[in-house]
Amino acid sequence: MSRASRVAMLAVFALVYVASGPVTVVAGQGDVPAMSGVWKLNVEASTNPNGPPARSPAHGQRGGGDGDAAGGNLGKEELTRFNAMKKMFFDAPPMMGLQATPTDFKMLLDPVKKLGYAHKTDNKKQTVATATGPADFKVRWDGQKLRREVDTPETLHVIEEYALTPDGKQLIVTVKADSRMVFNVQDGDIRRVYDRQQP
């Protein structure tokens, strides 16, 4: 991406962020980390930001036939959707616009395509339409971390955690994925480091 493109994207993120209004803290709910703002991926400081090197997944029923993986093996179409969803969560957004309050967490990932998410942080299941199909999200504050948990109909289970460094200049995002029906979903850590951008 050229410098001009990066500047233009940052300007769009900043406008959207400013237009969304100031972050307010609801009385009685306590403060949350100052994650609101525009963040740019620092590839050099990250570990496997787009997922660890691929291994051939072996799909099948886990647990030796104890019935905990209803439906048996994933079919071809299910596995295609599974891999598309996995790619979506494993591909690190190069930039993110975030707005975090005690009750809400909003993410803008692509201002041109208007790709983003808006979640309540009450840890209640929210079914959301994504670019690759529906998924169930649960989002909550866990102390100073924000935890976003995702389950798909194809049994992909993803946990993302968002945390600020002590100086507030970087955002650390960790991703863990597994499945009750697909083996070797993730073989290695995913740790993304984002630098705070000034509007």
Secondary structure, DSSP 4 states (H G I P E B T S, - for coil): --HHHHHHHHHHHHHHHHHT----PPTTS-------EEEEE-TTTSBSTT-SPP----BS-SSSSSSSSTT-S--HHHHHHHHHHHHHHHSPPSEEEEEE-SSEEEEEEETTTTEEEEEESB---EEEEETTEEEEEEEEEETTEEEEEEE-TT-EEEEEEEEE-TTSSEEEEEEEEEESSBS-S--S-EEEEEEEE--
